[in-house]
Amino acid sequence: MKTRHLVLSFLVLLSIITFLDRVCMNVVSKYVKADLGLDNEQFSYVLGAFSLAYALFEIPTGAMGDRIGARKVLTRVVVWWSAFTALTGTAFNFIYLVAVRFFFGIGEAGAYPNASLVISRWFPAVEVGRAQSYIWAAARIGGSLTPLVVIPLVHNLGWRMAFGVLGLVGIAWAAVWYWWFRDNPSEKSGISVAEIEEIEQNRIIKHHNHKISWQTIMADSNIWALMLMCHLFFYAAYFFTNWSNTYFQEGRGMTEEQSKNFISLSYFLGAVGCLIGGYLSDYLVKKRGLKFGRRAVGFIGLGSSSIFFLWAGLTTDNTLAGYLLAICVLTKDLALPVAFATCVDIGKQNAGTVAGSMNFAGQMGGFFITMLKIDPTREFKETQK
């Protein structure tokens, strides 16, 4: 196995842990609300605190990785968020929980921009899309595993201890990452000269200039297009991350088991979509060029996803709605690894900053949709009257 594939394995595990910790709040929402006496409006502030902090610290943490390297920054990111994942289980009232989730968001900010930075330094240009596809497929696997892992933990240990267990997993990853990883292939012991040459000759980064001006970002229409796409993308993405469990159980009247199954299916199909999107994009880049290879996959994925999402909202058949939403995740996630691969294409040595800018816009979309005073169960309930 090549050393860069071991690097990718670390990033895949990181992505799984990220979504285990993030989706956990969605899965245990009814237990948290019942224990702390929260309604859906108060719970939206809990979710929004994470989204806002995550958005505000995306660009600074991405730029920090460009400046001092992803080894140190990802270690700090994972230790920080893991600590506040564990502290979530100590919440005793609404204000405390909002504060803890805000600091949790600060911690997770920059994880994916710095993962993109690692990809840009460790992988040849023609492997960037597929490498991103594995990272984002892993995120979806993490989301798929969350109900299967967390609900048994909750039933046996309680929701508070479930957060503690997840926090310990993250700390373990950070310790091994800091010990093993190096920011540049040439600094890593044990890597072959042939692999270093393969990476250096074909990667996007050809030199190390870690400065990118705000004027450059603001003037680049490609970055603005990415930011707008990601902003709108997260309106749907945060429904699945934050509200799908509430929607299925309180809005659609499903059992916990039915909700768990549909959430797991959605994230599993999302993983499939990420893999297909990344490989298909790299294939089209080889055949038709960079612009077509990136644009075509994004257009097809996001366009078809919107149709399935609308269809799911209009049907009164619970089972059909669950399957349509799962297919919606599959199609929308075709575009996810392509978006982050495009950040590497555009940002080159500043891939962390560009990915942070795109994800900042996306997370603000997630914040706005989370904070909208809309009951995610209202419209369906009204059709049942």
ABEGO torsion letter per residue (X at the ends): XBAAAAAAAAAAAAAAAAAAAAAAAAAAAAAAAAAAGBBAAAAAAAAAAAAAAAAAAAAAAAAAAAAAEAAAAAAAAAAAAAAAAAAAAABABAAAAAAAAAAAAAAABGAAAAAAAAAAAABBAAAAAAAAAAAAAAAAAAAAAAAAAAAAAAAAAEAAAAAAAAAAAAAAAAAAAAAABBABAAABBGBBAAAAAAAAAABABABBBABBBAAAAAABAAAAAAAAAAAAAAAAAAAAAAAAAAAAAAAAGBBAAAAAAAAAAAAAAAAAAAAAAAAAAAAAAAAAEAAAAAAAAAAAAAAAAAAAAAAAAABABAAAAAAAAAAAAAAAAAAAAAAAAAAAAAAEAAAAAAAAAAAAAAAAAAAAAAABBBBAAAAAAAAAX
